[in-house]
Amino acid sequence: MLGFLVRRLGQGALVLVLISLITFFLINLAPGGPSAASRFETTAEERAALTKQLGLDQPLVSRYGQWAGGVVQGNFGVTLNGGQPIGPILRQRLGNTAQLGLSALLLSVVIGIPLGILTAMRRNSALDHVVNAITTLGMSIPDFWTGIMAILLFSVVWKVLPSSGLYDASAGFSVVGWLQHMILPAGVLAFVMLPNLVRFTRSSLLEVLGMDYLRTARAKGVTEPRVIRKHALRNALVPIIAMVGLILPALLSGSVIIESVFGLPGMGRLAVDAALGRDYNTIMAVTLVAGAVVIVTNLLVDLTYSFVDPRIRHD
Amino acid sequence: MKRTGKLTSLMALSLLLAGAARAQSADPSGTATFVTTADPTFNPWSPNAFVESNLINELLFPGLTRWDKDLKPAPDLALSWKASADGLKWTFNLRKNVKWSDGQPLTADDVAFTFNDLVLKKELGANQGSTWRNAVTKVNVVNASTVEFILSRPWASLPTYLAYYAGILPKHSFAGVTDPWKFTAFNKQNPVSSGPFKVSQVVSGATVRMVRNENYWGGAPKLQGVTFKVVPDSNAQLAQLLSGDVDLIAIGNPETVDRVKSSPNLTLDIATSNIYYFVALNQDDPRFQDARVRQALLYAINRPAMISSVLKGYGQVATGPIAPIQKTYYNANVQQYPYDPAKAKALLAQAGWKPGPDGTLMKDGKPFVISMPTASYQQLVPISLLVQQYWKDIGVKADLKTMDWNSYIQQVIVKRDYQASAAWWSTPADPDVLPYYDSSAANVGNNIPNYKNPKLDALLENGRKAGSVLARRVVYNEAQALMAKELPYLYLWYPQSITAYNKRLQGMRGITQAADFQYANEWFVTK
């Protein structure tokens, strides 16, 4: 197990280096430049001064070297469009996205997996058709539309929830206050992610339900709930865990739109703003952190397999 | 006489009642909430301060002048000003006893610092620095409440430009700061300011809270505080206005106006700003150096129809860079270009462009094909598509290439690698448009079409030298006539800016949105 961990972490580090190299050279080769030096009304004289100030007149390779040297020492540098240290911004944004993403994941898992099980057990029933229709809607409707509709209903018409923004805990933290701010964005994000989980759980369980060993269990007189819980679900769980593992990075990207609509300052918005404003340093930092999240998530998913299915060993 | 007296008494009474009602309804602890699209930079001169920072900086950093209701320069930090006979020295007398939000006095040193150490320093590349360096050499401190602007060439519109996002910054805050754009403790967190409000809390990506600046020279503002929420999505902004979470938004998409009208709590303010949309034709391309070709391409565009479709009618056909909002200087009696495809074709025929076998115009064996980059930004894509269609009708083919805003700037502004492109200018409400038309600004400055005309250069230079309003009017009338005839840009329209706000927010002057923010101490909300 230790060898597996070391090997995977080593691979992860290598992947991150490759990601940083590809991202750095691609974004610098892309047309445009940092917003400060590339504004509509900037004159050639101003642009030349700003390019020099930002160090963009240096050769690309030496700029990568400087950047990588900083990162190795835990310093992501400062934003090109504002001169702020990137580390604290990343911490704040990652925290907000984690709140949003994990809440949405929790909602998706708590609702999605039981719904998937239920629809698999009651295949072709009215419930199955209704859930199927709702999940199709969830998959087809764009998340920005769902977000705006949710704001219109819950904030404009019924006035029960705040339309946007972060929960302000400066006057003391309250769970109710936090929930009030998080339920709409997390709910909408979950609504977008949930259909995949419901359908995947359903099909995964249906596949297992037809297996011989379940017929044997039933023939032995095992009750149906126990057949599902102990035999079917356990075997169907491995692909579901893989699915959850895939959803987690998708939440990171899915949060881009949700964060914009609900005015939440998270990683998604940071990434989009940095890309649009060609803030090379921020783009690099966000890409690296997102890459690390995906690598760690995959590792955790692989480790979870062996707990769920004892046949899987990581030697 | 008696009747008149009665009427006067009635009017006085109703005014008194209105005043009393207003006094009763104003909430002394009231706050207002606005939106912005990204984290602002609290420094109007920073190259990182964009549209998201403009209005906030208006609240924080007053300039020497500000707009009055006729969009003329009115006293702000400066009480009066005077130009020397040769127009090369302007003396500004500052308001006395003005304090910064930290209690320090605001003096001539701050004005000199702002210009000498930030704006005029070439190596800093300050926002709009080139415009200032073009005429201002340095700012001298005469005494604590008097400054002199020393110019290299006359600049009659200096007081007007001083009202246009030209806030004064505190010298003492910047002491020991080597790079003013990386001074994030000031620019991003907690600036020392002199406007009616001061920053109290910044949550990156979420909110900027401001509270009353008790040191404001105009007395304590009526609002206790102002909050700006960072909401990049325009639909989300509208939803927040409708829900009452936000008090005021600028409507970018006129299609949403009806939604605002249907809400009883909201009202609209429709104003004309000094903004004009245009199609720039790159004058480095010999085809566009023929004025007949430029005129033909404008005759071919049905601008009223575009205003109806793109702006839902909220706009007016443009005749030049000086918008009708500048009542003193706008010249309507210039050459007009009503939609006339037949005339467009005739002019192009005169210029040697004849229809080829597939209907595309040809000259010297080459088809009339125009490369037209555009950006997925605001309404530029639909505008470009419509222009493309109108030009196709007269046999001119435009190849559109859509890109993101940043790439567009790189291609069109930095490299000037385009033949035609639609965009807009938003400029101070002043007839001095020299930075956008002068030959010296071609290729390197704001003269996007690279248009060079010594006659226009001379006129615009004379406009800067003209001392009186009358003299300026004569010069700029002529300049407008010349521009309308020559078409350095193909003028499309002057859009109306639409502001939607909650009726509880009152006390705004209704000049333009930017000008209203210069009088934010007068705003209040009803209980």
Interface residues (C-beta under 8 A of the other chain):
Chain A: A30 P31 G32 G33 S35 A36 A37 S38 R39 F40 E41 T42 T43 A44 E45 E46 R47 A48 A49 L50 K52 Q53 V78 N81 G82 G83 Q84 P85 I89 Q92 R93 N96 F144 G147 I148 I151 L152 S155 V156 K159 P162 S163 S164 G165 L166 D168 S170 S260 V261 F262 G263 L264 P265 G266 R269 L270 D273 L276 G277 R278
Chain B: A38 D39 T41 S46 P47 N48 F50 K122 E123 L124 G125 A126 Q128 G129 S130 D179 W181 K182 F183 T184 N187 K188 Q201 V203 S204 G205 A206 T207 K229 V230 V231 P232 D233 N235 A236 A239 Q240 L242 S243 G244 D245 M403 D404 W405 N406 S407 I409 Q410 Q411 I413 V414 A423 A441 N443 V444 G445 N446
